[in-house]
Amino acid sequence: MITRRFPPGRRFASSTGFSLVEALVALTITTVAGSALLLGIDSSLQTTNEALEQTIAIGMAQQLINEVLGARYTEDMVGTPLDAYDPDPYDPATTPPSTQTRELFEDIDDYNKYTNQPPQDRYGVELGTDDGEGNQRHPNFWAPTGLFSRWRRQIQGYYVSETDLTTPLPSGQTSDYRAVEVRILYEDPERGWRELARLQQVVAHVPPIQ
């Protein structure tokens, strides 16, 4: 048997390094994996942001619909004159001026077709800066400037059939049941208007006992 001997201190050169092709393949795999990770993070952040927007929007809609339902069913039922912006009968085609602050609204009629952007409280103070009493809170407690600038609140009201509360009555027809619908919309620069929340409730008029 022949045994080869090498000079002391001499070793074989290692051939375990990456070739250029292997390095490029590894770099490609890392790039694809990183892109997928970033897309997942972005999708998660977007989902979280949309969930937050919907939560805020539902709160806005609930507050507004509670305000509407806290008003009188209609003003003429108590024998007082109708305001200039009161539809009579309750007609969705009639639009009260949205420039009016809601503190002047006395009955459900007044809210029909009401809309405002950005959302305001009943005294006309922008939400996020209001104190709930017609004034602005301390600036340190304001929402970020422009947070709700693309948000819009809309109120739609209409009479519904007494036998089917999901069926709106034609314009000019009335009943003892009204539907009040509040929508919260967001103007997305890329996708246009998006509906963040919609709440609807039907109320009934119960005549007073004679």
HUJO-V161143 format. One record per backbone hydrogen bond with DSSP energy under -0.5 kcal/mol. NH is the residue of the N-H (numbers start at 0). CO is the residue of the C=O. Records with the same first field share a line. If there is no record, write none. Layout:
NH->CO / CO
//
This chain:
2->0
3->1
9->6
22->18
23->19
24->20
25->21
26->22
27->23
28->24
29->25
30->26
31->27
32->28
33->29
34->30
35->31
36->32
37->33
38->34
39->35
40->36
41->37
42->38
43->39
44->40
45->41
46->42
47->43
48->44
49->45
50->46
51->47
52->48
53->49
54->50
55->51
56->52
57->53
58->54
59->55
60->56
61->57
62->58
63->59
64->60
65->61
66->62
67->63
68->64
69->65
70->67
71->105
76->73
77->74
78->75
79->74
85->82
86->84
90->88
93->90
95->93 / 111
99->96
102->121
103->100
104->101
107->71
109->106
110->106 / 107
111->107 / 108
112->154
113->110
115->152
120->124
123->120
126->118
128->125
129->125
130->134
136->128
140->137
141->138
142->127
146->143
148->145
150->147
151->184
152->115
153->182
154->113
155->180
157->178
159->176
160->163 / 166
166->163
167->165
168->158
172->169
177->202
178->157
179->200
180->155
181->198
182->153
183->196
184->151 / 182
185->193
186->149
187->185 / 191
191->187
193->185
195->183 / 193
196->183
198->181
200->179
202->177
204->175
205->203
206->204
//
